[in-house]
Amino acid sequence: MGQRILVIGATGLLGGPVADRLCEAGFTVRVMSRDALRVRARFAEPFEVVAGDALNVGDVEKALADCEAVHVSIDHDQEDECVSQVLEAARTRELRRISYISGVTVCEENRWLPLVDRKLRSEEAIRASGIDYTIFRPGWFMEMLARFVHGDRVFVFGKPKRRWHFVALQDLARMVVESYRRPEAANKVFYVHGPEALTVLEAQRRYCRVLLPEIRTLRSTPYWMLRLIARLTRNRRMQNGIEMVSYLEKVGERGDPTEANAILGAPEITLERWLQAQSRRVGSRHLGEAR
Ligand SMILES: NC(=O)c1ccc[n+]([C@@H]2O[C@H](COP(=O)([O-])OP(=O)(O)OC[C@H]3O[C@@H](n4cnc5c(N)ncnc54)[C@H](OP(=O)(O)O)[C@@H]3O)[C@@H](O)[C@H]2O)c1
């Protein structure tokens, strides 16, 4: 307790709740971002805020000063290079732990996907660094469901058949905090599976039932049409999202969460509970503004 932890990627979807939860748990949390204004707007005291780029070893060295640990939650097409700069900067420090967000489909068989290759390289470098590590492999997050909603329409990508253990960000954040409290979490790779297995379509139906009751039927849009829409609208984020969902549907969920659940406590937040909390927090009428 009282350890200082640097969080790289705290302005991101996954990194934000982890930084918040570490702070609530009594750790001193330093957050690093390439965008100083953005990170200062998001993180007030007691957070320590530093501007810096993980691709720049000098920036990471400065950010790591007096830190005992670093949590890496970066989305970047040179993610492995970012991790290697973090490890380089850590060489001269007495770093006691590195935690890293990988992914549930990360394995040799899926290495053909550049993202998986980058994550495997990052994991390999972390394991070889000699620093105690905890690697998390989460999959589908409940929070991602909002990204399929555009105006009064919910996009169903193709015909989803695979089942995924949807997890809430709060459960991941709790597990990361727990990993810093438990010595037995050192040098482990943890699969993060939520409590129930659902197809994306089943999850979307439940989402609509609670948060968008005006949408009664969900129609599937074929991938070729989605790709066409993304190309015509030059929507890069949509293009990336389509390719990611199509990849996930192709390869399916991996891993056994038994060890993670035994050491860190299993994720408990069901989609139903998460939806009820969203409904109370925002009120379905105002949800459009919050998305
Ligand atoms: N989203 C999911 O559903 C999901 C599921 C499983 C695994 N993951 C993995 O979780 C990680 C985080 O994903 P996310 O969805 O939270 O991403 P995100 O919302 O896009 O956030 C990405 C974060 O990376 C930081 N970043 C990127 N390049 C950086 C650099 N050069 N130096 C410093 N910071 C940099 C960004 O910080 P600034 O822009 O502020 O610098 C931002 O905070 C990724 O590795 C992703 O593959 C995500």
The ligand as a Gaussian input file, in Angstrom:
#p B3LYP/6-31G(d) Opt

LIG

0 1
 N      -11.453000      -2.097000     -25.791000
 C      -11.602000      -3.403000     -25.622000
 O      -12.715000      -3.915000     -25.693000
 C      -10.407000      -4.276000     -25.321000
 C      -10.582000      -5.640000     -25.077000
 C       -9.464000      -6.431000     -24.772000
 C       -8.199000      -5.863000     -24.743000
 N       -8.049000      -4.540000     -25.018000
 C       -6.701000      -3.958000     -24.998000
 O       -6.632000      -2.987000     -23.982000
 C       -5.695000      -1.974000     -24.322000
 C       -6.351000      -0.615000     -24.129000
 O       -7.475000      -0.543000     -24.979000
 P       -8.528000       0.658000     -24.864000
 O       -9.772000       0.179000     -25.530000
 O       -8.577000       1.170000     -23.480000
 O       -7.837000       1.743000     -25.829000
 P       -8.200000       3.282000     -25.986000
 O       -9.448000       3.636000     -25.306000
 O       -8.060000       3.588000     -27.444000
 O       -6.993000       3.998000     -25.222000
 C       -5.704000       3.849000     -25.685000
 C       -4.749000       4.455000     -24.683000
 O       -3.409000       4.234000     -25.170000
 C       -2.683000       5.407000     -24.905000
 N       -1.568000       5.488000     -25.839000
 C       -1.566000       5.113000     -27.141000
 N       -0.356000       5.338000     -27.674000
 C        0.406000       5.882000     -26.690000
 C        1.745000       6.334000     -26.636000
 N        2.551000       6.288000     -27.704000
 N        2.210000       6.823000     -25.476000
 C        1.394000       6.879000     -24.380000
 N        0.121000       6.460000     -24.367000
 C       -0.370000       5.975000     -25.520000
 C       -3.687000       6.539000     -25.108000
 O       -3.239000       7.664000     -24.377000
 P       -3.192000       9.173000     -24.939000
 O       -3.931000       9.193000     -26.246000
 O       -3.854000       9.968000     -23.866000
 O       -1.735000       9.462000     -25.075000
 C       -4.954000       5.956000     -24.505000
 O       -5.013000       6.235000     -23.130000
 C       -5.281000      -2.247000     -25.770000
 O       -4.031000      -2.875000     -25.767000
 C       -6.346000      -3.191000     -26.271000
 O       -5.861000      -4.068000     -27.261000
 C       -9.122000      -3.726000     -25.293000

